[in-house]
Amino acid sequence: MNAEPGDQVSMSYAHDDEQQREMFDHQLADYVRHHGERWDLTAILEPLDLLGRRVRRVEVGLRRRPDGTLSVTMTFELPSRGT
């Protein structure tokens, strides 16, 4: 994460890594606290939890738009199921 939570931030989530999850939670809380908007983070956390059960790591990008909405991107790699 950037040192100062500005308008955009990037962070990693790893479902099976407790320390990484705690760091993610802390960074997300810092980012949200830094802004005055009251976003419903359930729309981020529920799919992230489901994804995290299936993939090793999810990169999450947050960007506060000028109108106060939060743009969220999640990037991850799907392992091959084998053929």
N, C-alpha and C positions, 0 to 999 in steps of 0.2 A: 504494500500500500504506500501511497505517497505519504511523506511525513506530515503534511498539513492537509486535512481533508477538504479540498477545494470543490469545484463543480464536478470533477470526475475522478474516479478511483477504480483501481483494479485489484482484485484479491483472489486468493485460492481457497477452495473448500475441499477437504478430503474427509469423507464420511467415516472411514475407519481409523483416522488419526486424531485422537482426542486433543492433543496439543494444537494441531492445525485447526481443528474445529473451534476451539476456544479462542484462538487468535482471530479467526474469521469473525466470530460473534463479537469480539471486542472491536475490531475494525469497523464492522457494520454499525454497531452502536455509536461509535465515535462519529462516523460519517453522518448518520441520521441526526444525532444531537447537534452537530455543527450547523445544520440547516433548520429553518423555522417551519418547514412544511411537515405535515403529519401524514406520512405515507403508510398504507396498510402493507406491512412487510410479509404478511401471510402469502401473498402472491409470489413472493420470492422463495420463502423458506420451505413451503410444502413441496413444490417441484424439485427444489434443490435436495431435499431429503430423499425423495424418490430416485432422482438421478444418482445421488451419492451411493445408493445401495447397489447400483449396476455398473458404475464406472469408478475408476480410481480417484480422479481429480476433476474438479470443475472450476474453471476460471470464470469469475463473475466480474462484470464491468458495470459500474453505476455512473450515470451522467445526469446531473440536474440540468434540465432545460430552462431557458429564460422565463417560461411561464410557470415554473415551479413543479412541473411534472418530472417524474423520475424515469429515465430510460434505462432499461436493464438488458444486458446481454449475458448469455451463458455459453461458454465454449467448452467442449469436451470431446474426447475420442472414444468411439465405440470399438471394443475389441472384436475381432473376428470370431464368429461362432464356429468356424471350421466348416469344411465342406466334405 
